[in-house]
Amino acid sequence: MKVLLDTQAFLWLIGDTPELSKQARKIFLDPHNKLYLSLASIWEIAIKNSLGKLKLRHPIERFIPEQLQENGILQLDINFRHVARVATLPFHHRDPFDRLIISQAMEESLPILSTDSAFDDYDLKRIW
């Protein structure tokens, strides 16, 4: 299965936090699954880190590539289709990073691994 991780899910997965659901942990640990992290999430992490709202063990230019490689997660780049789709989304969710992630999931037909129930208001599958 191919799955797009939202930012919080990615951070909880790599940190193996107790907030993870059993299903999220199972998906993460299954080597047959392909996990993707949006460049929008990396951008969000960079901003939160620069504001001091998120502490990383290493500088982001080292931390993110290491975590992607160690955990077999693929980077999902942002393309024009993803950005254009945002313009058509209803405003069930106001966070610009999440709106772009929702758009990517819809354009790429990927379920989203997320605890955020606001994603349920869109035409996509949320797993948690």
C-alpha positions as CSV (number, residue, x, y, z in Angstrom):
1,M,0.0,0.0,0.0
2,K,1.1,3.5,-0.7
3,V,0.5,6.1,2.0
4,L,1.1,9.8,2.5
5,L,2.2,10.8,6.0
6,D,1.0,14.0,7.4
7,T,3.6,16.1,9.3
8,Q,2.5,15.0,12.8
9,A,2.3,11.4,11.9
10,F,5.8,11.5,10.4
11,L,7.2,13.1,13.6
12,W,5.4,10.6,15.9
13,L,6.4,7.6,13.7
14,I,10.1,8.5,13.7
15,G,9.9,9.3,17.4
16,D,8.0,6.1,18.2
17,T,5.7,8.0,20.5
18,P,2.9,6.4,22.5
19,E,0.3,8.6,20.6
20,L,0.7,6.3,17.6
21,S,-2.3,4.1,16.9
22,K,-1.8,0.4,16.5
23,Q,-2.8,0.7,12.8
24,A,-0.4,3.5,12.2
25,R,2.5,1.6,13.7
26,K,1.5,-1.5,11.7
27,I,1.5,0.4,8.4
28,F,4.8,2.0,9.3
29,L,6.5,-1.3,10.1
30,D,5.2,-3.2,7.1
31,P,8.1,-3.3,4.6
32,H,5.6,-3.9,1.8
33,N,4.1,-0.4,2.2
34,K,5.5,2.7,0.5
35,L,5.4,5.7,2.7
36,Y,5.6,9.3,1.4
37,L,6.4,12.5,3.1
38,S,5.3,15.7,1.3
39,L,7.8,18.5,0.7
40,A,5.1,20.6,2.3
41,S,5.7,18.7,5.6
42,I,9.4,19.3,5.3
43,W,8.8,23.0,4.8
44,E,6.4,23.0,7.8
45,I,9.1,21.3,10.0
46,A,11.7,23.8,8.8
47,I,9.5,26.7,9.8
48,K,8.6,25.3,13.2
49,N,12.2,24.4,13.9
50,S,13.3,28.0,13.0
51,L,10.7,29.4,15.3
52,G,11.8,27.2,18.2
53,K,8.4,25.3,18.2
54,L,10.1,22.1,17.2
55,K,13.5,20.8,18.3
56,L,15.3,18.4,16.0
57,R,18.3,16.3,17.0
58,H,20.4,17.6,14.1
59,P,20.1,20.5,11.7
60,I,17.2,20.0,9.3
61,E,19.5,19.5,6.3
62,R,20.9,16.4,8.0
63,F,17.9,15.3,10.0
64,I,15.3,15.0,7.3
65,P,17.4,13.0,4.8
66,E,18.6,10.7,7.5
67,Q,15.1,10.0,8.7
68,L,13.8,9.4,5.2
69,Q,16.6,7.0,4.5
70,E,16.5,5.2,7.8
71,N,12.8,4.7,7.7
72,G,12.4,4.0,4.0
73,I,10.2,7.0,3.4
74,L,10.1,8.6,0.0
75,Q,9.8,12.4,-0.5
76,L,6.8,13.6,-2.5
77,D,7.6,16.7,-4.3
78,I,5.1,19.5,-5.0
79,N,4.0,20.0,-8.6
80,F,1.7,22.4,-10.3
81,R,-1.3,19.9,-10.2
82,H,-1.0,19.8,-6.5
83,V,-0.9,23.5,-6.1
84,A,-3.8,24.1,-8.6
85,R,-6.0,21.5,-6.8
86,V,-5.7,23.6,-3.6
87,A,-7.7,26.3,-5.3
88,T,-10.7,24.0,-5.7
89,L,-10.7,22.6,-2.1
90,P,-13.5,23.7,0.2
91,F,-12.2,25.3,3.4
92,H,-13.0,22.5,5.8
93,H,-9.3,22.8,6.8
94,R,-7.6,26.2,7.0
95,D,-4.0,25.1,7.6
96,P,-2.1,25.8,4.3
97,F,0.3,22.9,4.8
98,D,-2.5,20.5,5.4
99,R,-4.5,21.8,2.5
100,L,-1.5,21.2,0.2
101,I,-1.1,17.7,1.7
102,I,-4.8,17.0,1.1
103,S,-4.4,18.2,-2.5
104,Q,-1.5,15.9,-3.0
105,A,-3.3,12.9,-1.6
106,M,-6.2,13.6,-3.9
107,E,-4.1,14.2,-7.0
108,E,-2.0,11.1,-6.3
109,S,-4.8,8.9,-5.1
110,L,-3.0,8.2,-1.8
111,P,-4.6,7.6,1.6
112,I,-3.3,9.9,4.4
113,L,-1.9,8.6,7.6
114,S,-3.1,11.2,10.1
115,T,-4.8,11.8,13.4
116,D,-6.5,14.9,12.0
117,S,-10.2,14.2,11.6
118,A,-10.7,17.4,9.6
119,F,-9.2,15.4,6.7
120,D,-12.4,13.3,6.7
121,D,-14.4,16.2,5.2
122,Y,-12.5,15.7,1.9
123,D,-12.8,13.0,-0.8
124,L,-9.9,10.9,0.4
125,K,-9.1,8.1,2.8
126,R,-7.6,8.9,6.2
127,I,-6.0,6.1,8.2
128,W,-5.3,6.2,11.9
